Amino acid sequence: MFKRYRWWMVGLVLSIVAFFFYDLLSEDKQTVEEFANNFFSYTLPTKPKIIEKGYDYGVSFGGGPWGNAGQPTAVAFMKLSSELSEKELMDYYEIDNNKSLKGFEVYFKSDEEIRETFDGKHSWYEGTTSSNPSKESNKGEPIEFILQKRMVFDSSFGEYVELFY
């Protein structure tokens, strides 16, 4: 009789371990999805048109202040069009001298470059933000721009994070 219950106990223990392992593996994805959903829920300027939006994460998202330093980086973006002027858009996102007070990056069409990780699995936008944005209204001829935000986060995999991305 003991042997019969032993198999049930082994099955129960394996199920519990599998549940916790699955939860550990999905924690980073949940963190990134929450970050992206917060980004997507940010109030947009007057009458924008969303062309595309997405998010990704990994350990190779650029260098400099956005470098990974062994930690994964989450990136969320929206490609938008708007009839507002470049200056109005920059003011809306509080961007001054290529720095955003709220962490947003704004790239106007042809000022952006799609970058990819060395293995081609992940991509994000890089570019330059105009230091003299146009004040011309774009009524009737909307301009396209990229709105992006990045965040370095702590992974549940700790020092082994680079193995999983």
Long-range contacts (C-beta under 8 A, 24 or more apart in sequence): 24-156, 27-156, 28-57, 28-72, 28-153, 28-155, 28-156, 28-157, 28-164, 29-57, 31-74, 31-153, 32-56, 32-57, 32-74, 32-153, 35-74, 35-76, 35-151, 35-153, 36-74, 36-76, 39-76, 39-78, 39-149, 40-76, 40-78, 44-80, 45-82, 45-84, 45-88, 45-89, 45-92, 46-82, 46-84, 47-82, 47-83, 48-80, 48-81, 48-82, 49-80, 49-81, 49-82, 49-142, 50-78, 50-79, 50-80, 51-79, 51-80, 51-81, 51-144, 52-78, 52-79, 53-77, 53-78, 53-79, 56-122, 56-123, 56-124, 57-122, 57-165, 58-117, 58-121, 58-122, 58-165, 59-161, 59-162, 59-165, 60-117, 60-118, 60-119, 60-122, 60-165, 61-117, 61-122, 61-124, 61-150, 62-115, 62-124, 62-126, 62-150, 66-150, 66-152, 68-152, 69-152, 70-159, 70-161, 70-162, 71-152, 71-153, 71-154, 71-155, 71-161, 72-152, 72-153, 72-155, 72-161, 72-165, 73-150, 73-151, 73-152, 73-153, 74-150, 74-151, 74-152, 74-153, 75-124, 75-148, 75-149, 75-150, 75-151, 76-148, 76-149, 77-124, 77-125, 77-146, 77-147, 77-148, 77-149, 78-146, 78-147, 78-148, 79-144, 79-145, 79-146, 80-144, 80-145, 80-146, 80-147, 81-142, 81-143, 81-144, 81-145, 82-138, 82-142, 82-143, 82-145, 83-137, 83-138, 83-139, 83-140, 83-141, 83-142, 83-143, 84-137, 84-138, 85-133, 85-134, 85-135, 85-136, 85-137, 85-138, 86-130, 86-133, 86-134, 86-135, 86-136, 86-143, 86-145, 87-133, 87-134, 87-135, 89-133, 89-145, 90-129, 90-130, 90-133, 93-147, 95-129, 97-131, 98-128, 98-129, 98-131, 103-149, 103-150, 103-151, 104-147, 104-148, 104-149, 105-129, 105-146, 105-147, 105-148, 105-149, 105-150, 106-145, 106-146, 106-147, 106-148, 107-145, 107-146, 107-148, 108-143, 108-144, 108-145, 108-146, 109-143, 109-144, 109-145, 112-146, 122-165, 124-148, 124-150
